[in-house]
Amino acid sequence: MSRIGKMPVPLLQGVKVEWRAPTIKVTKDATTLTRDLHADVDVVVAGDHIVVKPKVENQRSRAIWGLTRTLVNNMVLGVSTGFVKVLEVVGVGWRVEAQDAETLKLALGFSHPVIFKLPKGVEAKVDAKTSKITLKSADKELLGLTAARLRAYRKPEPYKGKGIKYENERIARKVGKAGKAGGK
C-alpha cells in the first residue's frame, strides 16, 4: 500500500477540478493545468478533496499510485500558489539580463552571449546587481526542467565555485595545486 497515495489531496479555495479519464484539468482564475494520467489509477473528486485510487490491485498500479497523487497535488498547489526557483550566476564578468518577457541574455564567459528562450508558462525576473534569476511557474515539472536547462550552460565548478547554481545549493569545494601537501 502506498502511504502517499492513500492521503487525499485537499482542494484549496477557488480551485476547480475536472476529471474525464484519462485527463485531469485543474483550474483557478486564469491558470489551467492539464495532464493525462495513467490508465491503472482512478481519481475521485469529492467535495473539498481529491482521492487517487488504483483500479486493480497489482504491482504496476501500486507503483504509480503515489506518483499520480503527488502529480495531482502539485497541480493543485501550482494553480493556487505557484512554484519558484532561484538561480545564482557566479563568475567575474558573468551577467544576466532580460531582453523581453520570454528571453534571457546570458554572458557566461563564452565568445558569444547565450540567448535563452523561456517556455510558455514560465516567467523570469532578473536582479542585475546580485545576478539572480527568479523563475516562477504553475507547472512544477516545467519549472524544474527550465532551471536545469539554464544551469546546464555552466554547471558550478568545484575549484572557484563559478557557474550557475541553485540558490541554496552547496558546492563541494576542492583545493587546487597550491593546496597540495609539501607543495613546492
N, C-alpha and C positions, 0 to 999 in steps of 0.2 A: 504494500500500500504506500502511496505517495503522501508524505506528510505535508508537502507544499500543495499538492493537488487537491487535498481534502479541504483546505481553507477556502472559504468563499471570498470573492473579490468584492469589496464594498464599492457601491456606486456613489460617487461624490455628487453634491448638489448641482443640478443642471446638466448632467451627463446623460445622453440618450444612447441606448444600445439596440441595434437591430441584428438579429441572428437568422440568417437563411442559409442552412447548411450548404456548402462548407464555409461561407463567408460571414465574417462578423464586421459590423460597422459601428464605430464609436464616435459620437459627435457631441461637441459642446460649442455653442456660439458659432463661429465661422471655421473652427478647426475640426477636421474629419480625418480619421484614420481607418483604413480598411485592410483586412488580412484574410487570406484563405487558411483555414485550419485543417489539420489532418483529419482524415475520414474516420479514424478509430476513436475520436473523442466527440462528446456531445456537450453543448452549452445550454444551460437552463438560466434564463433571465427571470428572476423572481423578486419583484418589488425593488428593494434598495440594495440588492446584491446579485452577483453572478456566480453560478456554481458550474464547475467543469467536471465532467464525469466520463470515465471510459465507457464505450459502447459495449464492448465484450471484455471479459477478464482474461487477457493473455499478456505475454511478456511485452509485445510490441506496444500495445495501448498503455500499459503501465509505464513504459519507458518515456512516452511523450506526454503523459498526463500532467506532470508537474511543470514541464516546459510550456505547455499550452496555457496553463493557469498563469504563469509568470508573464507570458506574452500578452495575454488579455489584461492583466494588472498594469503592465507598462503602457498599454494603450489608454487605459482609463486615467492613469496619472499624467500621461503625456498631454491629453486634450484638456485636462483641468489645470495643471500647474506647469507642465513642460519640463525639459531637461536642459542642463547647462554643462559645458565642458570648457575649461580654461587652459590654453596652451601658452607657454612662455618661449620666446625666441632669445637664446643666449649666445652671444658672439659679438666681437668687436666689429662694428660697421654693418651688422645684420639688422635689417629693418623690415617692417611690415606696414603696408598701407592699404586702405580700402579704396579701390578705384571707383566702384559703384556698389549698389546693393548686393550684387551677386558675384563680384570679382575681387580677389585679393592679389596684390602685387608684393612678392617676397624677394628681398635681396639677401641671399644666403651664401655669399662667397663664390658663387659660380660666375662665369664670364658674362652671363646674361641674367636678367630678372626672371623669376618664375611667376607665371600668371596662373592663378588657381581659380577655377570656376566653381562656385558653391552649388550644390544640388538644390533643386526646388524643395522648399520646406526647411532649409537651414539658414539662419541669419547669423551674421558675424559682426562683432563690434571690436574695433582695434584701438588700443591705447598706445599711441606712438611713443609716449615718454617711457613706459615700462616694457614696451614690446610684448604686450599680452594680447592674445586673440581670444575673445569670448564667443563661443559658438552656442546658439540656442536652437532648439527644435522640439517639436511634439513627439517625433519619432525617435526613440532611444537607439534603435539599431542603426538608423541612418546617421544620427549624430556621432555615434562611436566610430562608424566607418569613415566619415568625413574627417574626424580628428586623427584617426590612424593614417589616412592618406596624406594629410598635411605633415604629420610627424615623420612620415617615411622619406620626405625630401632630405632631411638632415636629422638622423637619429642622434641623441646625445652621445658624445664620445667620452670614455672613462678618464682621460688624462686631464683635459682642461674643463670638461663639462659643457662644451659648446654643442649647440644643436637645438632642436625643437623638442620641448618636453612638456608633459602634463604639469599642472600647477603644483600638485603635492607629490610628484614623483621624486623618489630618492635615487640619485645616480651613484652607483658603486664606483668610487674613485680609485685609481691606481697610481702608484708612484712611477715617475719616469726614470730615465737613465741616471739622473743626478741623485735620485733617492736610493740607489743601489748601495749595499753594504760594502765598505772598504774601497769606495769609489776613488779612482784616480783618473 
